[in-house]
Amino acid sequence: MRLTGKTAVVTGAGSGFGEGIAKTYAREGANVVVNDLNAEAAQRVASEIAHAGGQAIAVQGDITREADWHALRDAAIGRFGSVEIVVNNAGTTHRNKPVMEVSEAEFDRVFAVNVKGLYWSVRAFVPHFRERGGGAFVNIASTAGIRPRPGLVWYNGSKGAMIVASKALAAELGPDRIRVNCVNPVIGDTGLTAEFMGVPDTPENRARFVATIPLGRFSTPQDVANACLYLASDEAAFITGACLEVDGGRCV
Ligand SMILES: NC(=O)c1ccc[n+]([C@@H]2O[C@H](COP(=O)([O-])OP(=O)(O)OC[C@H]3O[C@@H](n4cnc5c(N)ncnc54)[C@H](O)[C@@H]3O)[C@@H](O)[C@H]2O)c1
């Protein structure tokens, strides 16, 4: 067990990669706080963890709202005493389409969730990590932030912002023993897949994406969770400011 004695908050853990991360952390001994905008989804994942013998609570909340971050932090500390790991996983995208067709509302939503969500996460948890003498942020960015595809301009930009902010946070918070790392998944089979593709999710259209991935398949929640497990564990005690591609070679 690689996370025994630690408590992890995982945002957007009601489905997709976040669900995989939450369940993997719980199997490795962590107490897990399952956050999602969707209360039912968060509760389902927390219940499944509990049925498998793990420790988890569900906390509904919107990561774009400061008050929801305070409630999330207070619920986590209230139930488990402290938090050692925060996984900033919740994210969203505009549909894959030409840049001139992305509305202001879509742009604002993408940056509110993918960038401002990280801002509030830092504001809510850095004081707690400082008091505790350290902590770890694991931020789910994307290959989109370093090897952008056409049709996803503002999503790509938001993930690039997350990557640079994470490196800057690593530099600034290192003296507080707060580690900040990113994981960059390539396209995976989750709630966002159809939006990323921008075309019907058919075998033929999937094949076009798979053709750009040397290892020849989409990423899975377990692939992403395995990288997040390493970065949150003590094995990564000297790793900060890193960006780990989980992309089957897409960014080579
Ligand atoms: N699926 C991919 O191909 C892919 C590739 C690279 C990176 N990512 C990133 O992975 C992360 C997880 O996405 P996923 O692919 O698992 O999609 P998903 O839609 O399956 O999961 C995202 C979860 O986040 C929740 N969420 C959305 N907005 C929220 C908010 N404001 N507050 C709290 N929760 C919110 C959703 O309800 C959902 O349960 C995202 O940051 C995404 O950008 C996904």
Ligand as a Chemical Component Dictionary entry (heavy atoms), coordinates in Angstrom:
data_LIG
# 
_chem_comp.id                   LIG 
_chem_comp.type                 NON-POLYMER 
_chem_comp.pdbx_formal_charge   0 
_chem_comp.three_letter_code    LIG 
# 
loop_
_chem_comp_atom.comp_id 
_chem_comp_atom.atom_id 
_chem_comp_atom.alt_atom_id 
_chem_comp_atom.type_symbol 
_chem_comp_atom.charge 
_chem_comp_atom.model_Cartn_x 
_chem_comp_atom.model_Cartn_y 
_chem_comp_atom.model_Cartn_z 
_chem_comp_atom.pdbx_ordinal 
LIG N1  N1  N 0  -10.798 12.263 -21.734 1  
LIG C1  C1  C 0  -9.751  12.727 -22.353 2  
LIG O1  O1  O 0  -9.533  12.410 -23.519 3  
LIG C2  C2  C 0  -8.801  13.650 -21.638 4  
LIG C3  C3  C 0  -7.521  13.817 -22.165 5  
LIG C4  C4  C 0  -6.625  14.669 -21.491 6  
LIG C5  C5  C 0  -7.025  15.306 -20.332 7  
LIG N2  N2  N 1  -8.296  15.128 -19.855 8  
LIG C6  C6  C 0  -8.647  15.804 -18.620 9  
LIG O2  O2  O 0  -8.991  14.845 -17.651 10 
LIG C7  C7  C 0  -9.795  15.460 -16.649 11 
LIG C8  C8  C 0  -10.962 14.552 -16.301 12 
LIG O3  O3  O 0  -11.865 14.509 -17.393 13 
LIG P1  P1  P 0  -12.502 13.149 -17.960 14 
LIG O4  O4  O 0  -11.946 12.970 -19.316 15 
LIG O5  O5  O -1 -12.378 12.066 -16.973 16 
LIG O6  O6  O 0  -14.012 13.620 -18.186 17 
LIG P2  P2  P 0  -15.369 13.271 -17.412 18 
LIG O7  O7  O 0  -16.378 14.176 -18.019 19 
LIG O8  O8  O 0  -15.622 11.799 -17.467 20 
LIG O9  O9  O 0  -15.060 13.672 -15.906 21 
LIG C9  C9  C 0  -14.994 15.003 -15.483 22 
LIG C10 C10 C 0  -15.775 15.123 -14.182 23 
LIG O10 O10 O 0  -15.587 16.458 -13.700 24 
LIG C11 C11 C 0  -16.827 16.922 -13.201 25 
LIG N3  N3  N 0  -16.842 18.385 -13.252 26 
LIG C12 C12 C 0  -16.960 19.172 -14.340 27 
LIG N4  N4  N 0  -16.961 20.472 -13.984 28 
LIG C13 C13 C 0  -16.843 20.501 -12.634 29 
LIG C14 C14 C 0  -16.818 21.541 -11.682 30 
LIG N5  N5  N 0  -16.920 22.831 -12.055 31 
LIG N6  N6  N 0  -16.679 21.221 -10.373 32 
LIG C15 C15 C 0  -16.595 19.922 -9.976  33 
LIG N7  N7  N 0  -16.640 18.894 -10.856 34 
LIG C16 C16 C 0  -16.767 19.174 -12.162 35 
LIG C17 C17 C 0  -17.879 16.298 -14.100 36 
LIG O11 O11 O 0  -19.156 16.258 -13.471 37 
LIG C18 C18 C 0  -17.290 14.906 -14.352 38 
LIG O12 O12 O 0  -17.749 13.950 -13.413 39 
LIG C19 C19 C 0  -10.182 16.823 -17.201 40 
LIG O13 O13 O 0  -9.388  17.821 -16.598 41 
LIG C20 C20 C 0  -9.859  16.704 -18.677 42 
LIG O14 O14 O 0  -9.579  17.953 -19.253 43 
LIG C21 C21 C 0  -9.185  14.303 -20.472 44 
# 
loop_
_chem_comp_bond.comp_id 
_chem_comp_bond.atom_id_1 
_chem_comp_bond.atom_id_2 
_chem_comp_bond.value_order 
_chem_comp_bond.pdbx_ordinal 
LIG N1  C1  SING 1  
LIG C1  O1  DOUB 2  
LIG C1  C2  SING 3  
LIG C2  C3  SING 4  
LIG C2  C21 DOUB 5  
LIG C3  C4  DOUB 6  
LIG C4  C5  SING 7  
LIG C5  N2  DOUB 8  
LIG N2  C6  SING 9  
LIG N2  C21 SING 10 
LIG C6  O2  SING 11 
LIG C6  C20 SING 12 
LIG O2  C7  SING 13 
LIG C7  C8  SING 14 
LIG C7  C19 SING 15 
LIG C8  O3  SING 16 
LIG O3  P1  SING 17 
LIG P1  O4  DOUB 18 
LIG P1  O5  SING 19 
LIG P1  O6  SING 20 
LIG O6  P2  SING 21 
LIG P2  O7  DOUB 22 
LIG P2  O8  SING 23 
LIG P2  O9  SING 24 
LIG O9  C9  SING 25 
LIG C9  C10 SING 26 
LIG C10 O10 SING 27 
LIG C10 C18 SING 28 
LIG O10 C11 SING 29 
LIG C11 N3  SING 30 
LIG C11 C17 SING 31 
LIG N3  C12 SING 32 
LIG N3  C16 SING 33 
LIG C12 N4  DOUB 34 
LIG N4  C13 SING 35 
LIG C13 C14 SING 36 
LIG C13 C16 DOUB 37 
LIG C14 N5  SING 38 
LIG C14 N6  DOUB 39 
LIG N6  C15 SING 40 
LIG C15 N7  DOUB 41 
LIG N7  C16 SING 42 
LIG C17 O11 SING 43 
LIG C17 C18 SING 44 
LIG C18 O12 SING 45 
LIG C19 O13 SING 46 
LIG C19 C20 SING 47 
LIG C20 O14 SING 48 
# 
